Amino acid sequence: GVRTLIMAHQTQLLDNYLADAAEFTNIGEIEAWLGRPVMRICKTAEDFQTTPIALTTPNIFFTNPALYESMRASFSLLLMDVATAIGGQSWWTA
C-alpha cells in the first residue's frame, strides 16, 4: 500500500490532525482490528518504519540528517501543512 508522511511545523497541529482523523474516519477501528497503530506522530526510525501514516515536523529531519537519509524514499505521498512557515527552500520550489 501507499505509505504517507504528513508534516506540519508544530506538534500541536499534528495532535489536531490525529484528533480530527479519530473523529472523522474509522482509523480507530482499523487500528483495533490490526492491533497496532496505523497513524501516529513519529520520532524514531522504528516509528517511521512501522507506521503507514506517519506524522512529524520537518525539524526532526533537520536535526537528524541520518534519519532523513534513511526515510526519504520510504513514503509514496507527502502532505505538508503550512509549508511556507518552515522557511527553508529545501522544502518548496519557486
N, C-alpha and C positions, 0 to 999 in steps of 0.2 A: 504494500500500500504506500501511499504518499505520506512522507514524514513532513511535519510542518514546524517551522520556527517562527514564533511571534515575539517581536521585540518592542519595547516601549522604554522611554528614557527614565521612568520612575517605577519603582517596585509597586507603589500604590496603584498605578494604572494596571499592572499585571494582576494584582489582587482583585481589582474591579472586574477585569476580564474573566477571571475564574468564577467570580460570583455570578456574573451575567450568564456565563456558559452553564452553570449549575441550574440557573433559573429557567433559561430559555431552550435548553437542549436536554437530551436524555443521557448526557455524559455520565451521570451518577449511576444509572442503570447499566451502562456498558462497563464501567469500572467494577461494579459489584459482580457482574457476570464473569468478567475476566479475572477478578481477584487481584487487580493491580491498577496503578494509576495510568490513565491514558493521556491526561493533560495535567501539567504541574509546572511550577517555577523550578528551573534547573540551574544548578551552580557547579556541578562537577561533571567530569567526562562520563561517569557511570550514569548520572541523571539523564544526560543528553542521549546516551546510547540506548537507554531502556524506556524512553518516553516518546511515543509517537507524535504528540503535540507538545512541544517544549516552549516554555515562556521564559524570557530572560531580558536583561538590559544589555545594551551594546558594551557597556563598561566592563562587563566580565571578560569580554574578548580583548579589550584594550589593555587590561591589566594582566592578562594571561595569554600571550601570543601562542604558546604551545597548545592550549585548549582550542583556540581559534583554528590553528592548522589541522588539528585532529578532527574538528567538527565541520569545517567549512563545506565539505562535499557530502555531508550526511543527510541534508534536508532537501526536498524537492520544491518546497514552497516557503517563501519568506514573506511575512506580513509585518509591517512596521507602523507603529502609532507615533505620530508627531515626529517624523523623521528629520524635519528641519531643525528641531530643537537640539539635535545631537551636536551639530557644529563641526563635524569632521567631513571633509569632502570624500573620504573613502566610502561613505555610506549613501551618497547621492551623486547624480550626474547633472551637469549643466546643459 
